[in-house]
Amino acid sequence: MDNARGARFHVRSSRPWGDNCPVRGADPWKSPDPLGEALHFLRMTGSFYVRSEMSGSWGLALPAMDDAVWFHTVVDGSCVLSVPGESTRELVPGDFALVPHGRGHVLAADIESVGDATSVYEVPHDYVSDRYAVITQCDASGPDTVLVCGAVRMNHPAAQQLLRLLPAVIVIDADSGPRRARMQNILAMVADEARSLEPGGEAVITRLSDVLVIQALRSWIADTPSAQSGWLGALQDERIGGALARIHRNPHERWTVAALASSAHMSRSAFSARFTALVGDSVMSYLAVWRMQVAYDTLRSEDVVLAELARRSGYSSEAAFGKAFKRAMGVSPGSVRRRQDVALVPVQSSR
């Protein structure tokens, strides 16, 4: 899919002089917030958004979509969110729900309506743009519930690392605490745009919705004890987080355990042990897999010569790179290049 169609959240930087920085004193490349830096790598593609106006005993069955993140927010009224195997949740204005693994699920007026939900493919709708549709299923009295929903993919390896750690459903409720104040402000802006239907409103909603997804992830990480361990915990660790940020920022640099340990002000043995304990993988194994994930992302987003990509990834030949790539990613570099992404369009035009 053309990445220009999706909102892009991407930070690129380089360190051309490696560790031989001509600037003395504090390291100008040290990240004060490795977790925040990792979130900046999120790049959303294949985005599709729907505003739904519903009344009566309605229900929408949303399809499973591989590698997609569904999100939902209620503008007016209320509804329930039913994800198989999870507790049914009521959503009210100000709530923001994520279904991170693309599982099929149902939005409905109430619990009784879940079983009678209609496939979103079969509900009348109109396209406002190629990425924004309006679904209307209400009587003459107007809608009881107004929703803004969407589906996005995040293809950067930092995003994939994060998504694998998320639960089947996340609901950030409307109870505004200090961390959620910004999110509530953005939700209020989305609600205003959805109600006003002014020209260009769909563009504003799509941009704000992308920001909301990242804000929801930040809120979940901050409020969830399990997010303080594993890879997320490692990113927040004072020593290991900085080393991970260096790897993420400059994966093609000739890193060694000794160099990364030195950057963390630790001995090689202590650094290796702490890295493995937190991340669940050895330093060099993590680096090798990360390089392949970055190469995968590059193949999908850039027109790059394989020989050059092999060199960037630290391999002297395409053949050696190809074998390592397939071992790490399960597919060959050529098959990734040939792959055409399927657009995230869960409804078909009724026009």
TORFI-195469 format. One line per 4 residues: number of its first residue (from 1); for each residue y negated, z, x negated of N, C-alpha, C, O. Coordinates in pm, whole numbers. Layout:
NUM) Y:Z:X:Y:Z:X:Y:Z:X:Y:Z:X | ...
***
This chain:
1) 120:0:-84:0:0:0:-124:0:-87:-123:59:-195 | -230:-65:-43:-356:-65:-116:-415:74:-113:-448:126:-7 | -431:135:-232:-480:272:-238:-624:283:-189:-671:393:-158 | -695:169:-181:-832:175:-133:-838:219:12:-942:264:59
5) -725:206:82:-724:246:224:-715:396:240:-743:446:349 | -677:468:140:-663:612:151:-775:681:77:-830:627:-18 | -809:802:122:-907:879:49:-849:918:-85:-730:945:-95 | -933:921:-191:-882:946:-325:-942:1075:-379:-1064:1093:-378
9) -857:1162:-426:-898:1285:-492:-833:1279:-629:-716:1314:-642 | -905:1238:-729:-843:1217:-858:-942:1255:-967:-1058:1216:-960 | -898:1328:-1065:-981:1362:-1179:-915:1305:-1302:-799:1335:-1330 | -986:1224:-1376:-934:1171:-1501:-1025:1219:-1613:-1147:1217:-1599
13) -968:1261:-1723:-1045:1297:-1839:-962:1266:-1962:-841:1247:-1952 | -1024:1261:-2076:-952:1232:-2199:-1005:1322:-2309:-1112:1381:-2299 | -927:1330:-2415:-964:1410:-2529:-934:1326:-2653:-833:1350:-2719 | -1020:1229:-2686:-987:1129:-2785:-960:1184:-2923:-891:1120:-3002
17) -1014:1303:-2956:-992:1356:-3089:-877:1455:-3096:-858:1520:-3199 | -799:1468:-2987:-685:1559:-2988:-730:1701:-3013:-830:1745:-2956 | -657:1776:-3099:-693:1914:-3127:-799:1925:-3235:-846:2036:-3264 | -838:1813:-3297:-936:1817:-3404:-1077:1800:-3348:-1150:1710:-3386
21) -1112:1887:-3258:-1241:1879:-3190:-1354:1907:-3288:-1349:2009:-3357 | -1455:1820:-3297:-1565:1841:-3392:-1658:1953:-3349:-1741:1998:-3429 | -1646:2000:-3224:-1732:2108:-3176:-1666:2241:-3207:-1554:2265:-3164 | -1734:2326:-3278:-1679:2456:-3315:-1711:2559:-3208:-1799:2539:-3125
25) -1639:2670:-3212:-1663:2777:-3116:-1567:2768:-3000:-1451:2731:-3017 | -1615:2803:-2880:-1530:2804:-2761:-1477:2665:-2732:-1547:2565:-2749 | -1353:2659:-2687:-1289:2532:-2654:-1355:2472:-2531:-1342:2528:-2422 | -1427:2356:-2544:-1496:2299:-2428:-1402:2240:-2327:-1444:2206:-2216
29) -1272:2227:-2362:-1175:2166:-2272:-1090:2271:-2201:-1004:2237:-2119 | -1112:2397:-2233:-1032:2501:-2170:-1068:2511:-2022:-1186:2520:-1986 | -968:2509:-1938:-992:2516:-1794:-999:2661:-1749:-905:2737:-1774 | -1109:2704:-1684:-1115:2841:-1634:-1027:2862:-1512:-1000:2975:-1473
33) -982:2753:-1452:-903:2761:-1329:-798:2650:-1329:-817:2548:-1262 | -686:2668:-1402:-583:2563:-1406:-528:2526:-1269:-495:2410:-1245 | -517:2625:-1178:-469:2593:-1044:-568:2503:-972:-528:2403:-910 | -696:2537:-979:-797:2453:-917:-799:2313:-976:-818:2215:-904
37) -779:2305:-1107:-775:2175:-1172:-657:2093:-1122:-669:1973:-1100 | -541:2159:-1104:-424:2088:-1052:-450:2036:-912:-407:1925:-878 | -520:2113:-829:-552:2068:-694:-646:1947:-696:-642:1864:-606 | -730:1939:-800:-820:1825:-810:-744:1695:-835:-796:1587:-810
41) -620:1706:-885:-540:1586:-910:-483:1527:-781:-429:1416:-783 | -494:1598:-671:-439:1546:-546:-509:1415:-510:-632:1406:-510 | -430:1317:-479:-486:1190:-437:-414:1149:-310:-293:1127:-310 | -488:1139:-202:-428:1109:-72:-431:959:-48:-534:894:-63
45) -317:905:-10:-307:763:20:-231:744:150:-162:834:197 | -243:625:207:-170:594:330:-212:681:446:-130:713:532 | -339:719:449:-385:811:552:-399:743:687:-439:627:696 | -364:817:793:-383:769:930:-424:887:1016:-369:996:1004
49) -520:865:1103:-576:973:1182:-577:935:1330:-595:819:1366 | -558:1035:1416:-554:1014:1561:-634:1123:1630:-617:1241:1602 | -722:1083:1721:-785:1180:1810:-717:1167:1944:-711:1057:2000 | -664:1277:1998:-589:1275:2124:-663:1356:2230:-707:1468:2205
53) -675:1297:2348:-737:1364:2464:-630:1376:2571:-583:1275:2624 | -590:1499:2603:-473:1522:2688:-506:1616:2804:-596:1699:2794 | -431:1599:2914:-442:1693:3026:-308:1702:3097:-221:1617:3077 | -292:1806:3180:-167:1824:3252:-55:1876:3163:-81:1937:3060
57) 69:1851:3204:186:1896:3127:226:1786:3028:323:1714:3049 | 152:1775:2922:172:1668:2825:254:1715:2704:265:1835:2677 | 311:1619:2635:382:1648:2511:389:1523:2426:420:1415:2478 | 361:1534:2298:368:1421:2205:474:1450:2099:467:1551:2029
61) 573:1361:2089:676:1373:1986:635:1288:1867:624:1165:1877 | 611:1353:1754:565:1284:1633:684:1259:1542:766:1349:1521 | 697:1139:1487:818:1101:1413:824:1164:1274:723:1203:1217 | 946:1173:1221:963:1210:1081:909:1098:995:933:980:1023
65) 837:1134:888:780:1034:798:802:1083:655:743:1181:613 | 888:1013:582:924:1054:447:800:1068:359:711:983:361 | 798:1177:281:692:1200:181:553:1212:242:454:1195:171 | 544:1241:371:413:1252:434:381:1398:465:471:1481:479
69) 253:1427:476:204:1557:520:131:1535:652:29:1466:656 | 182:1594:759:113:1589:889:14:1706:896:41:1814:844 | -100:1684:960:-192:1795:987:-244:1783:1129:-253:1673:1185 | -280:1899:1188:-329:1903:1326:-436:2010:1339:-423:2119:1282
73) -541:1980:1412:-641:2082:1446:-685:2061:1591:-699:1948:1636 | -707:2171:1662:-748:2166:1803:-900:2173:1810:-962:2264:1755 | -959:2076:1878:-1104:2073:1898:-1141:2152:2023:-1232:2235:2020 | -1072:2124:2134:-1094:2195:2261:-960:2226:2324:-863:2154:2304
77) -955:2335:2402:-832:2372:2471:-732:2439:2378:-770:2509:2284 | -605:2416:2404:-500:2475:2322:-373:2391:2337:-364:2307:2426 | -276:2416:2249:-147:2350:2258:-46:2431:2179:-81:2532:2118 | 79:2388:2181:181:2452:2099:235:2349:2000:241:2230:2028
81) 274:2398:1883:335:2317:1779:480:2361:1764:507:2478:1737 | 573:2267:1782:715:2298:1774:779:2214:1663:788:2092:1674 | 822:2281:1556:891:2217:1444:1036:2265:1447:1058:2386:1446 | 1134:2176:1449:1275:2218:1456:1309:2322:1350:1279:2306:1232
85) 1375:2430:1397:1415:2535:1305:1309:2638:1276:1334:2734:1204 | 1188:2620:1331:1077:2712:1307:1029:2770:1439:1054:2714:1546 | 959:2882:1432:904:2944:1553:792:2855:1609:712:2800:1534 | 789:2842:1742:683:2766:1807:551:2841:1792:546:2962:1814
89) 446:2770:1755:316:2832:1732:213:2778:1830:209:2657:1856 | 130:2867:1885:18:2822:1966:-98:2789:1873:-126:2863:1779 | -167:2678:1901:-285:2639:1825:-406:2643:1916:-403:2593:2028 | -514:2704:1867:-639:2713:1942:-751:2658:1854:-730:2637:1734
93) -869:2634:1911:-979:2581:1830:-1003:2666:1705:-1010:2789:1712 | -1016:2599:1592:-1034:2668:1465:-908:2682:1384:-914:2709:1264 | -790:2665:1449:-663:2667:1375:-643:2533:1303:-692:2429:1348 | -571:2538:1192:-538:2415:1119:-393:2425:1076:-354:2519:1007
97) -312:2327:1119:-168:2330:1093:-128:2216:1000:-178:2104:1012 | -36:2247:908:21:2147:819:172:2144:839:236:2249:850 | 229:2025:842:375:2006:837:399:1928:708:399:1805:709 | 420:2000:596:410:1938:464:518:1837:428:494:1750:345
101) 637:1847:489:748:1763:444:777:1645:537:884:1585:530 | 681:1613:623:697:1496:708:803:1507:815:850:1405:866 | 843:1629:851:947:1645:953:895:1606:1091:777:1625:1122 | 985:1551:1174:948:1523:1311:918:1653:1385:981:1755:1358
105) 822:1650:1476:784:1771:1549:713:1733:1678:690:1615:1705 | 678:1834:1757:619:1810:1889:491:1892:1904:486:2009:1865 | 389:1829:1960:270:1898:2010:275:1889:2162:300:1781:2217 | 251:2001:2231:264:2000:2377:166:2098:2440:111:2186:2374
109) 146:2079:2571:55:2166:2645:103:2311:2643:23:2403:2633 | 236:2330:2653:295:2463:2653:442:2450:2614:493:2340:2596 | 509:2564:2602:649:2564:2559:736:2485:2656:827:2414:2613 | 708:2497:2787:789:2427:2887:780:2275:2873:871:2204:2914
113) 672:2225:2816:652:2080:2805:714:2020:2679:719:1898:2665 | 760:2105:2587:812:2055:2460:932:1962:2481:940:1856:2420 | 1024:2004:2568:1146:1926:2589:1123:1791:2655:1209:1703:2645 | 1009:1773:2721:980:1647:2790:877:1562:2715:815:1473:2773
117) 859:1590:2587:757:1519:2510:786:1369:2503:901:1327:2494 | 680:1291:2506:688:1145:2496:664:1102:2352:576:1155:2285 | 741:1006:2305:720:954:2171:578:901:2157:527:833:2246 | 515:932:2046:378:887:2024:369:734:2025:262:678:2050
121) 481:666:1998:483:520:2002:460:467:2143:413:354:2160 | 493:547:2244:491:500:2382:365:540:2459:351:507:2576 | 275:611:2393:154:659:2461:42:557:2443:20:510:2331 | -31:520:2550:-143:425:2537:-245:475:2435:-274:594:2427
125) -300:381:2359:-396:417:2255:-481:296:2221:-449:183:2259 | -588:320:2150:-675:213:2100:-712:245:1955:-731:360:1918 | -721:140:1875:-764:157:1737:-916:150:1729:-978:57:1781 | -975:250:1663:-1117:247:1632:-1137:174:1499:-1234:100:1482
129) -1045:196:1406:-1043:125:1278:-897:111:1238:-808:151:1314 | -871:54:1120:-732:33:1080:-662:164:1046:-540:166:1030 | -737:273:1034:-675:402:1002:-706:510:1106:-676:627:1083 | -763:473:1217:-806:574:1314:-781:523:1455:-830:416:1492
133) -706:600:1534:-674:560:1671:-712:672:1768:-725:788:1729 | -729:635:1893:-757:730:2000:-646:721:2103:-614:613:2152 | -586:836:2135:-484:845:2239:-545:919:2358:-599:1028:2343 | -535:859:2475:-590:921:2596:-480:932:2700:-422:832:2742
137) -452:1054:2742:-351:1079:2845:-402:1190:2935:-353:1303:2931 | -503:1156:3017:-563:1259:3102:-608:1198:3234:-621:1076:3246 | -630:1284:3333:-670:1238:3466:-822:1228:3475:-893:1242:3375 | -871:1204:3597:-1014:1180:3617:-1099:1302:3584:-1218:1289:3555
141) -1040:1420:3588:-1117:1541:3558:-1146:1558:3410:-1221:1647:3371 | -1085:1474:3328:-1109:1483:3184:-1002:1561:3112:-913:1618:3176 | -1009:1565:2980:-904:1629:2901:-910:1782:2905:-1018:1841:2908 | -791:1843:2906:-781:1988:2888:-779:2023:2740:-826:2130:2699
145) -725:1932:2660:-708:1957:2517:-751:1834:2438:-716:1721:2474 | -826:1857:2332:-863:1750:2238:-814:1790:2100:-840:1900:2053 | -742:1699:2035:-682:1724:1904:-727:1618:1805:-756:1505:1842 | -731:1658:1678:-743:1561:1569:-620:1581:1481:-596:1691:1431
149) -544:1474:1462:-420:1481:1384:-421:1371:1278:-499:1276:1286 | -334:1385:1181:-325:1280:1080:-203:1296:993:-134:1398:997 | -176:1191:915:-66:1192:819:-116:1133:689:-180:1027:689 | -87:1200:579:-129:1151:447:-12:1163:350:79:1244:370
153) -16:1083:246:75:1100:134:-5:1141:12:-120:1102:-4 | 57:1222:-73:-3:1262:-199:94:1221:-309:202:1279:-322 | 56:1121:-387:151:1061:-480:144:1113:-622:239:1095:-698 | 35:1178:-660:25:1226:-797:130:1334:-822:160:1412:-732
157) 188:1339:-943:292:1439:-970:248:1583:-948:330:1667:-912 | 120:1612:-969:73:1748:-941:92:1782:-794:130:1893:-759 | 64:1684:-708:81:1705:-564:228:1722:-529:263:1808:-449 | 314:1639:-588:456:1648:-558:513:1782:-604:598:1840:-536
161) 468:1832:-718:511:1964:-765:476:2070:-661:556:2158:-630 | 355:2060:-607:308:2158:-509:382:2146:-377:426:2247:-321 | 396:2025:-326:456:2006:-194:598:2057:-187:642:2106:-83 | 672:2046:-298:810:2095:-299:818:2246:-278:922:2298:-238
165) 709:2316:-306:709:2462:-295:663:2512:-158:671:2631:-130 | 615:2422:-74:557:2465:54:664:2485:161:769:2421:156 | 638:2573:258:731:2594:369:727:2477:467:648:2384:450 | 812:2482:568:823:2372:664:697:2356:749:667:2245:793
169) 625:2464:772:502:2456:851:405:2564:801:447:2675:768 | 278:2530:796:173:2624:758:66:2620:866:20:2512:904 | 27:2736:917:-82:2743:1013:-189:2837:957:-164:2956:938 | -306:2782:932:-421:2862:891:-497:2894:1019:-557:2805:1079
173) -494:3020:1060:-551:3053:1192:-703:3063:1187:-764:3059:1080 | -762:3076:1305:-907:3073:1319:-974:3204:1281:-1096:3213:1285 | -896:3304:1246:-951:3434:1208:-1021:3420:1073:-956:3428:969 | -1150:3399:1076:-1224:3367:954:-1239:3489:865:-1299:3589:903
177) -1184:3479:744:-1208:3576:640:-1299:3511:538:-1343:3398:557 | -1328:3582:428:-1418:3526:326:-1371:3392:273:-1452:3302:250 | -1237:3377:252:-1185:3252:196:-1189:3137:296:-1192:3021:257 | -1190:3170:425:-1176:3066:527:-1309:3023:588:-1313:2935:674
181) -1417:3085:544:-1547:3053:604:-1580:2906:586:-1627:2841:680 | -1556:2852:464:-1585:2711:440:-1500:2622:529:-1547:2521:582 | -1374:2661:544:-1282:2581:624:-1328:2576:770:-1321:2471:834 | -1374:2689:821:-1420:2693:959:-1545:2606:977:-1562:2543:1082
185) -1631:2602:876:-1749:2516:884:-1710:2369:891:-1768:2292:967 | -1610:2331:811:-1564:2191:812:-1497:2159:945:-1518:2051:1001 | -1416:2252:996:-1352:2232:1126:-1456:2213:1237:-1437:2132:1327 | -1565:2289:1229:-1672:2275:1328:-1735:2136:1321:-1769:2077:1424
189) -1750:2083:1199:-1806:1949:1183:-1711:1843:1240:-1755:1748:1304 | -1579:1860:1215:-1480:1768:1271:-1486:1771:1424:-1482:1666:1489 | -1496:1892:1481:-1503:1906:1626:-1626:1836:1683:-1618:1767:1784 | -1741:1854:1617:-1864:1789:1664:-1850:1637:1663:-1891:1570:1758
193) -1793:1583:1555:-1776:1438:1545:-1678:1387:1651:-1699:1281:1710 | -1570:1463:1675:-1470:1420:1773:-1527:1420:1914:-1489:1337:1997 | -1618:1513:1942:-1677:1520:2076:-1786:1414:2097:-1798:1358:2206 | -1864:1387:1993:-1981:1300:2010:-1945:1152:2016:-2013:1075:2083
197) -1839:1112:1945:-1795:972:1942:-1906:877:1900:-1915:765:1952 | -1992:919:1808:-2099:834:1759:-2045:729:1663:-1939:748:1605 | -2117:617:1645:-2073:515:1549:-2053:575:1410:-2136:651:1361 | -1942:539:1348:-1912:592:1215:-1845:728:1217:-1811:782:1112
201) -1827:784:1336:-1768:917:1346:-1628:923:1290:-1588:1024:1231 | -1550:814:1307:-1413:816:1256:-1411:825:1104:-1322:888:1047 | -1510:763:1037:-1516:770:891:-1545:913:846:-1487:961:748 | -1634:981:917:-1666:1120:884:-1544:1208:904:-1513:1293:820
205) -1473:1188:1016:-1356:1271:1045:-1247:1252:940:-1185:1349:898 | -1224:1127:897:-1118:1104:798:-1151:1173:666:-1063:1232:604 | -1277:1165:623:-1314:1230:496:-1303:1381:506:-1249:1447:417 | -1353:1437:616:-1348:1582:633:-1204:1631:645:-1171:1738:595
209) -1119:1554:711:-980:1594:728:-908:1603:594:-827:1693:573 | -938:1510:503:-877:1516:370:-918:1644:298:-836:1708:232 | -1045:1681:310:-1092:1805:249:-1021:1925:311:-986:2020:242 | -1001:1921:443:-934:2031:512:-791:2052:462:-747:2166:449
213) -720:1943:433:-584:1957:381:-585:2036:251:-503:2127:233 | -676:2003:161:-683:2075:33:-726:2220:55:-672:2310:-8 | -823:2242:143:-867:2379:171:-753:2462:230:-739:2581:199 | -671:2400:316:-558:2472:374:-457:2511:266:-403:2621:268
217) -433:2421:172:-341:2452:63:-396:2566:-23:-321:2655:-63 | -524:2564:-50:-586:2672:-128:-572:2805:-56:-539:2907:-118 | -596:2805:74:-585:2927:153:-443:2980:153:-421:3100:137 | -344:2890:171:-204:2933:172:-165:2992:38:-98:3095:33
221) -204:2928:-71:-170:2978:-205:-229:3117:-226:-162:3206:-279 | -355:3136:-186:-422:3264:-207:-359:3376:-125:-359:3492:-168 | -306:3344:-6:-259:3447:86:-108:3468:85:-58:3554:158 | -34:3391:5:112:3396:9:170:3457:-118:152:3401:-226
225) 239:3572:-107:295:3636:-226:388:3546:-307:385:3550:-430 | 469:3464:-240:563:3379:-313:491:3273:-396:549:3218:-490 | 365:3245:-363:289:3146:-439:237:3202:-570:177:3130:-650 | 261:3330:-593:217:3392:-718:325:3388:-824:307:3443:-933
229) 436:3323:-795:545:3310:-893:580:3163:-910:520:3077:-845 | 676:3134:-998:717:2996:-1020:605:2911:-1077:519:2961:-1150 | 607:2782:-1045:508:2689:-1101:366:2728:-1062:275:2722:-1144 | 346:2769:-936:213:2811:-893:169:2936:-967:53:2948:-1007
233) 262:3030:-985:230:3150:-1061:198:3117:-1205:108:3177:-1264 | 270:3021:-1263:245:2980:-1401:105:2922:-1416:37:2948:-1515 | 61:2843:-1318:-74:2787:-1323:-180:2896:-1321:-288:2879:-1377 | -148:3008:-1256:-245:3117:-1246:-231:3219:-1358:-311:3313:-1368
237) -130:3200:-1445:-110:3290:-1558:-217:3264:-1665:-248:3149:-1696 | -272:3371:-1720:-382:3359:-1815:-346:3274:-1936:-430:3199:-1986 | -223:3284:-1985:-182:3211:-2105:-115:3077:-2072:-155:2972:-2122 | -13:3082:-1987:65:2962:-1957:-15:2862:-1875:3:2741:-1889
241) -104:2912:-1789:-185:2822:-1707:-268:2727:-1791:-280:2608:-1759 | -326:2778:-1898:-406:2693:-1986:-322:2586:-2053:-366:2472:-2067 | -201:2622:-2096:-111:2525:-2159:-71:2416:-2060:-67:2298:-2095 | -41:2456:-1937:-7:2356:-1834:-125:2263:-1808:-107:2142:-1791
245) -245:2318:-1804:-363:2235:-1782:-378:2132:-1892:-417:2018:-1865 | -349:2169:-2017:-357:2075:-2129:-255:1963:-2111:-286:1845:-2133 | -133:1999:-2073:-29:1898:-2051:-69:1805:-1937:-57:1683:-1949 | -116:1862:-1827:-152:1781:-1711:-269:1688:-1742:-271:1573:-1698
249) -366:1738:-1817:-486:1661:-1845:-461:1550:-1947:-517:1441:-1936 | -377:1578:-2045:-351:1482:-2152:-201:1471:-2178:-154:1514:-2283 | -125:1416:-2084:21:1413:-2099:68:1326:-2214:179:1345:-2264 | -13:1231:-2259:31:1138:-2362:-2:1186:-2504:33:1120:-2602
253) -68:1301:-2513:-94:1357:-2646:38:1402:-2709:132:1435:-2637 | 45:1404:-2841:170:1441:-2911:182:1593:-2917:167:1654:-3023 | 210:1651:-2803:221:1796:-2795:347:1845:-2864:452:1780:-2863 | 334:1963:-2925:449:2036:-2978:444:2176:-2921:340:2222:-2874
257) 558:2245:-2925:561:2384:-2878:463:2467:-2960:394:2553:-2906 | 459:2442:-3090:370:2519:-3178:223:2500:-3139:147:2597:-3136 | 184:2376:-3109:44:2349:-3074:7:2415:-2941:-100:2473:-2928 | 96:2406:-2843:68:2467:-2713:69:2619:-2722:-12:2686:-2657
261) 161:2673:-2802:164:2818:-2822:36:2866:-2888:-19:2970:-2850 | -12:2790:-2986:-136:2827:-3054:-254:2825:-2957:-340:2912:-2962 | -257:2725:-2867:-366:2717:-2769:-364:2836:-2674:-467:2874:-2619 | -245:2894:-2655:-231:3011:-2567:-241:3142:-2644:-228:3250:-2586
265) -264:3132:-2777:-274:3250:-2863:-148:3335:-2856:-153:3458:-2844 | -33:3265:-2865:97:3332:-2861:184:3276:-2973:160:3167:-3024 | 286:3353:-3009:385:3302:-3103:471:3198:-3032:477:3195:-2909 | 537:3111:-3110:622:3009:-3050:730:3070:-2961:752:3025:-2849
269) 796:3173:-3012:907:3232:-2937:859:3299:-2809:920:3283:-2703 | 749:3375:-2818:697:3443:-2699:647:3342:-2596:668:3359:-2476 | 581:3237:-2645:530:3134:-2555:644:3062:-2484:641:3043:-2363 | 745:3022:-2561:859:2950:-2503:930:3033:-2398:965:2984:-2291
273) 950:3162:-2429:1020:3250:-2335:940:3269:-2207:995:3264:-2097 | 808:3291:-2221:725:3313:-2102:712:3185:-2020:717:3190:-1897 | 697:3072:-2086:686:2944:-2016:812:2918:-1933:803:2885:-1815 | 928:2935:-1995:1054:2909:-1925:1074:3006:-1809:1121:2967:-1702
277) 1037:3134:-1831:1054:3235:-1726:968:3203:-1604:1012:3222:-1490 | 846:3155:-1626:755:3128:-1515:778:2991:-1451:783:2978:-1329 | 792:2888:-1534:802:2751:-1485:944:2717:-1441:964:2636:-1350 | 1044:2779:-1506:1183:2748:-1474:1237:2632:-1555:1346:2582:-1524
281) 1165:2589:-1657:1208:2480:-1743:1149:2504:-1881:1049:2574:-1895 | 1210:2444:-1983:1157:2459:-2119:1029:2377:-2134:1002:2287:-2054 | 951:2409:-2237:823:2341:-2258:842:2190:-2272:779:2113:-2201 | 929:2149:-2364:944:2007:-2393:1012:1932:-2278:984:1814:-2255
285) 1101:1999:-2207:1164:1935:-2091:1061:1912:-1981:1059:1806:-1919 | 976:2013:-1956:870:1998:-1856:776:1885:-1895:738:1803:-1811 | 738:1879:-2023:649:1775:-2071:710:1636:-2051:642:1544:-2007 | 839:1623:-2084:907:1493:-2071:910:1447:-1926:882:1331:-1897
289) 944:1538:-1834:949:1502:-1692:809:1472:-1639:791:1377:-1563 | 711:1551:-1680:574:1527:-1635:526:1388:-1679:462:1317:-1601 | 557:1351:-1802:517:1218:-1850:580:1108:-1764:514:1009:-1733 | 705:1126:-1727:770:1026:-1643:708:1022:-1503:696:915:-1443
293) 670:1139:-1451:605:1143:-1320:469:1073:-1325:432:1001:-1232 | 395:1094:-1433:267:1026:-1450:289:876:-1464:213:796:-1409 | 393:837:-1538:425:694:-1552:459:633:-1416:417:521:-1386 | 534:707:-1334:567:661:-1199:440:637:-1118:426:534:-1053
297) 348:733:-1124:223:720:-1051:142:601:-1103:81:528:-1024 | 143:581:-1234:70:469:-1294:128:335:-1247:53:242:-1216 | 260:326:-1242:324:202:-1197:287:168:-1053:276:50:-1018 | 269:270:-971:237:248:-830:89:218:-808:53:158:-707
301) 3:259:-901:-140:248:-876:-214:154:-971:-330:120:-945 | -150:111:-1080:-218:26:-1177:-131:-93:-1214:-8:-89:-1203 | -196:-200:-1258:-126:-317:-1309:-116:-302:-1460:-201:-352:-1533 | -13:-232:-1506:0:-200:-1648:123:-268:-1705:225:-278:-1638
305) 113:-314:-1830:226:-375:-1899:324:-265:-1937:284:-159:-1987 | 453:-288:-1913:554:-185:-1939:554:-140:-2084:573:-22:-2113 | 534:-234:-2177:532:-197:-2319:420:-98:-2348:438:-4:-2426 | 304:-119:-2285:192:-28:-2303:221:108:-2240:188:212:-2298
309) 282:107:-2122:316:232:-2056:419:309:-2137:412:432:-2147 | 515:238:-2195:615:303:-2281:547:368:-2400:579:482:-2436 | 452:297:-2462:381:353:-2577:301:477:-2538:303:577:-2609 | 232:469:-2423:155:585:-2375:245:705:-2352:204:819:-2373
313) 367:679:-2309:460:787:-2276:537:838:-2397:622:926:-2384 | 507:783:-2515:568:833:-2638:695:763:-2679:772:818:-2758 | 720:642:-2626:843:569:-2660:809:442:-2737:709:375:-2709 | 892:411:-2836:866:296:-2923:915:165:-2863:877:58:-2910
317) 999:171:-2760:1051:49:-2699:1058:63:-2548:1070:172:-2493 | 1050:-53:-2481:1063:-54:-2335:1201:-7:-2292:1215:62:-2191 | 1303:-43:-2370:1440:-8:-2333:1459:143:-2332:1516:199:-2239 | 1410:210:-2438:1423:356:-2446:1344:423:-2334:1389:520:-2273
321) 1225:370:-2308:1142:424:-2200:1212:405:-2065:1214:497:-1983 | 1268:285:-2044:1335:257:-1917:1451:350:-1890:1469:396:-1777 | 1530:380:-1993:1644:471:-1977:1596:612:-1944:1649:678:-1855 | 1494:657:-2017:1442:792:-1993:1379:801:-1854:1392:903:-1785
325) 1310:696:-1814:1245:694:-1683:1348:703:-1571:1334:782:-1478 | 1453:621:-1581:1556:622:-1477:1629:755:-1473:1665:803:-1366 | 1651:816:-1590:1719:945:-1594:1634:1052:-1524:1688:1138:-1453 | 1503:1048:-1544:1415:1149:-1486:1381:1123:-1340:1374:1216:-1261
329) 1361:995:-1304:1310:961:-1171:1415:904:-1078:1393:896:-957 | 1531:864:-1132:1638:812:-1048:1625:665:-1011:1712:611:-943 | 1519:600:-1056:1498:457:-1031:1444:393:-1158:1394:463:-1247 | 1453:261:-1168:1402:191:-1285:1252:167:-1271:1202:162:-1158
333) 1179:151:-1382:1035:119:-1373:1009:-8:-1293:913:-15:-1217 | 1096:-109:-1310:1076:-234:-1237:1085:-218:-1087:1010:-283:-1014 | 1176:-133:-1040:1191:-114:-895:1070:-42:-837:1033:-67:-722 | 1008:47:-915:888:114:-867:774:14:-853:699:16:-756
337) 764:-74:-951:658:-175:-948:673:-269:-829:574:-311:-770 | 797:-301:-794:821:-395:-684:808:-331:-548:792:-399:-447 | 814:-197:-545:813:-128:-417:680:-147:-346:574:-136:-406 | 688:-174:-217:569:-183:-133:569:-63:-40:660:-46:41
341) 466:22:-51:459:141:32:444:104:179:373:8:213 | 508:179:266:497:160:410:373:233:460:355:351:430 | 290:165:535:169:228:587:205:340:682:302:332:758 | 125:446:677:148:559:766:76:533:899:-32:586:923
345) 137:453:982:78:420:1112:180:456:1219:268:375:1248 | 169:575:1278:271:621:1372:259:563:1512:344:591:1596 | 156:485:1540:144:423:1671:123:274:1655:70:229:1553 | 165:199:1753:153:54:1749:47:11:1849:40:62:1961
349) -33:-84:1807:-147:-124:1890:-102:-174:2027:-7:-251:2039 | -172:-128:2129:-139:-169:2265:-221:-290:2308:-211:-337:2421 | -303:-340:2215:-388:-453:2251:-312:-584:2239:-368:-690:2265
***
